[in-house]
Each structure stands twice: as C-alpha cells, then as structure tokens.
Amino acid sequence: MKKALITGANKGIGFETAKYLLQQGYYVYLGSRNPALGEAAVAQLHAAGLTSCEYITLDVTDAASVEQAVITLKDKTTVLDVLINNAGILGQMPAPEGEAGILNAQQAFNTNYFGVIRVTSALLPLLQQAAQPRIVNVSSETASLTLHQQPAWEYYGFKDAAYVPSKTALNFYTIALAFQLKDTACKVNSVCPGFTATDLNNHTGVNKASDSAKIIAHYAMLEENGPSGQFFNAAGSIPW
C-alpha cells in the first residue's frame, strides 16, 4: 500500500484529494495545523468506509511543528511515496498599503513558498526510500508570468503582491527541486487545480473540489515515464 501525506488536508481540495487517493488504495496521512479539524476530517472518512488514513498535526509555517510531524511520521512508516503540498493562503484581497501590505505578502510567502520548502526538505529522506516518489506542489494558473503578459487571458487583471508572486516562487522551486532530483525516480510538478469553490475564495470558484482533487491526484500517481519539473492544469501544460 503506497503512502501519501497531504498538507492542509482537513478541508477543501486537500480533503477531497485524500478521499480520492484512499479510493485508489493509498494510505493517507492528513496534515492539519488544527488537531480538532484533523480528527474531524479523519472521522468523516472513516464513516464513509475509508479507514486507511490518519491525521498528523502539521503547521507548515512552524519549524517545530514540521519537525515533530516528521518524528511522528517516522514512528509510523519508513517510506513515503507521495507528498502533496496543498496548504496555502490567499492573503488579504485587496492587499493593504504600506507596512501592512508587506506583512500580508510575508504571510503568503511563509505558507505558500517557505512552508513548502520546509516540509519537502524535512520529508525528502522518507520520499527517497520509495521506489517512485511523487511530489505535487499545488500552484495556480495566475502564477504564470507568460500569461500575465497577455491581455486576452481570463485572469489578466488578477495581479497582486502576495498570493500570485508566492505561487510564482513556488513554481521555480518545483523547477529547482526537479533538477536536483533529475537522476532519481522522483517526479516533481506544479499543478493548478483550477478556480475551485473553497474557503480560500469564499466559495466563489466555479469548480467542485472533488473534481479538482482528481487533477492533483493524477500527478501524484504518475507512471514511471511521467513528466517532471513542469506546470499543469486540467487542460495540460501551462507556460511558466
């Protein structure tokens, strides 16, 4: 049974991705910074007959929390097949001015970029024990610098100094990590699940979380000859 860890998995796309992977026969660790919410999510899955899962307290912005999560995970398994870096925040919209705006950007980067590096670096030793490890960094189409130069693009006007650049930075981390691991069996990709109705956007998105989860899961379950170091959404490749 392959094992996967998903950050921010107690709700939304993370929860639905956990549910889908469980249905595919994976054992899933649901990362949640709130133990009560993590327990509730696992209880919901257990009630649905999906019992091969448990939650792990994990706050991606807290080094001590990540360290403890790794210790906890190592007590449970010697190998991790999949890491899905799903935890993310939107930040204030519209962003405030001045120092408040800088703080807003720092908070977005702490979760969406530095948090991913922190978790991935800590779990890489377990991932490298897997035969075909997979890392999925949940990104956004709005991170594409190329698309932001095209006025006809649907999200051309969505430009901010916090969320969008934090995801652009995340995309470069995907490229860098894939290069670092290019001589291994590990596949690393950035994946945009689409504009999905979740708490992140006050459920203004148009896609269902259960459908978006399948997009992410596809890249978590790549075959041996699958791509690495690339950026995808439901339609295929996205320009950087």
N, C-alpha and C positions, 0 to 999 in steps of 0.2 A: 504494500500500500504506500503510494507516494504521499509525501507530507508537504503541506504548504502553510506559510504564515502570511496573513494579510493585515496590514496596519489600518487602523480606523475602520474595523470590520463590524462594529456593533450596529451599524445602520446604513441605509442608502446603498450605493453601488458596492461598497465593501462587503456588506452583509449578503447582498444578492450574489456576489461573486463567490463567497464562502458557500452559500447554498448550492450554487451550480457545481462547484468543484466536488462537493460532497456527493452530489448526484452522479458524478463521474467516477466515484470510487476513491477520492482523495481523503486523507486525514487532514483536517484543517485546524490550525491554531488562529483564533480570532484575537487580534491585538486591539485592546481598548484602553484608553487612559482612565476611564471610569469603571471600576470593578463592578458596580451595580448594573451598569448598562451592558457590560460584557457578559455577566451572568444571565441577564435577561435575554440577550441575543442567543446564547447557547441553549437556554431553556426553550426558547421558541423553536429552534432547530431540532432539539431532542423530541419535542412534542409532535413534530412533523415526521418523526421516524429517522431523522438524520443524526445519528448518535456519535459518529466518528469525528467529534470536534470538542474543543475546549477553549476557554478564553485565557489570554495571558495579559496581565496588566502591562501596558506599554504606552508611554508618552514619548513621542519621537523627539520632542524638544528638550527632554530632560536626560542628560547623560547617565545619571544614576539609575533612572527608570529603565533605560535601554540595557545597561549593564546587568541589572537584576533580571530583566526579561531573558537575556541570553543565558544566564545561570540557570534559570527555571527551565528554559527550553532544553539545555544540555542534560538536565536531570531526566528528561523525558525521551530524548532521541539523540542519536549520534549523527544524524543526517537530515538535511533539509533540501527538498527537491525544488521548491518554488518559493520565491519571495515576491509579494505584490505590494509595492509601496503606494498605498492608496490614500493614506491620511493626508488631508490638505485643508487649507482655509482660503476663503476668498478675500478676507480683509474688508475694510470699510469701503462702501461704494455710495456716492463718490468719495474719493480719498480726501482727507482733510489737508489743509495747507500747513506749511512750516514744519516745526519740530514734530507735531502730531502726525504729519504725513510721513516723515522719516521713520517714526516709531511704527506706523502702520506697515510700511514696507519691510522693516526689520522683522516684524512678527510673521509676515507672509513668507519671507525667506527662511526664517527659523524652522517653520513647519515644512514648507513645500520643497526646499532645497537642502538646507543643512540637516534637517531631520532625516531625509532620505540617505544622505551620505553617512550619517551617524549609524543608522540602523543597518544599512547594507555592509558597511565596513565591519560592524560587530558580528554579523551573521555569515560573512563570506567563508570563514573556516568550515562551518556546517554545510554550506552550499557546495563547497568544493569536495565534499565527501559523496555527493550524489553523482550518479552516472551521467545524467544530462540535466544539470541545473538550469533553471529559468528565472530571470529577474524581469519583472514588468514595472516600469515607472509610469504611474498614471499621470498623464500630461493633459494638455489642452491644445486644440487647433489654434487657439489665439496666441500660442507661444511661437508660431511661425513668423519669422522676420520677413520671409519672402511674401507671404500672404498679406502682411501689414503694408506692403507697398502697392497693393492692388485695390484701387477704389471700388471696383465692382464686387469685391469679396463681401459676403454677407456680414461679417463681423469687423469690417474695416474701421468702424467708429469706436470699437471697444479697445481703447488704449489707456492703460493706467500705469502707475509707477510702482505697483506692488505685486498683485497676483500675476499679471502677464509676464513681467520680466523674471519672476521667480520660477515660472514654468519654462521660460526660455533657458534659464540657467540649468534647470533640471535636465532639459534636453541635451545640453552639452555634456553634462555628467554621464548621461547614457552613452554618448559617443566615446567619451574618455574611458568609461568602465568597459565597454565592449572592446575597445582597443587593448586595454590592459589584459583582458581575458581571451584575446583572439586565438591563442594557441591552446585553448581548453575547450571542453564540450559545452560550456556555459553560453547561453543566449541572453542578451540584454536588449530590451527595446522600450521605447516610449510609446504609449498608447493613449489616444484620445477616445473616451467612451461616448463622446457627443454631448450635446446640450440636454442634460438629463434632469428630470424633476427630483431634486433632493433638498435637504435642509440648507445646503451650500448656497442655493439661489432662491430660497423661499418657495421651492416647488414651482418655479416659473419655467423650468425646462420642458421640452416637448417629448423627450424620450422616456420610456419606462426604465427604471433601474434594473429590472430583471433582464431587459434586452441589452442594455449597456454592459451588464456583467458578462454576457457571453462574448463580447468583443475582447474584453480584458482576458477572460479565461482562454480564449483561442491562442493568445500569445504566451500564456503560462503553460500551455500544453503543446508547444511546437515540436514537430518531429526533428530528427537528428540533422536534417539538411535545411532547417528553417533559417530565416534571416536573423541578423544580429546587428546592433548599432544603428537601427532605423526607427522611423517615426510613422505610426499608422493610425487610421481611424477605420470606421466600418467600411468605407469605400476603398481602402487600400493605403498606399503610401502618401504621406504629407510632406511637402517641401520644408526644409529647415528654415 
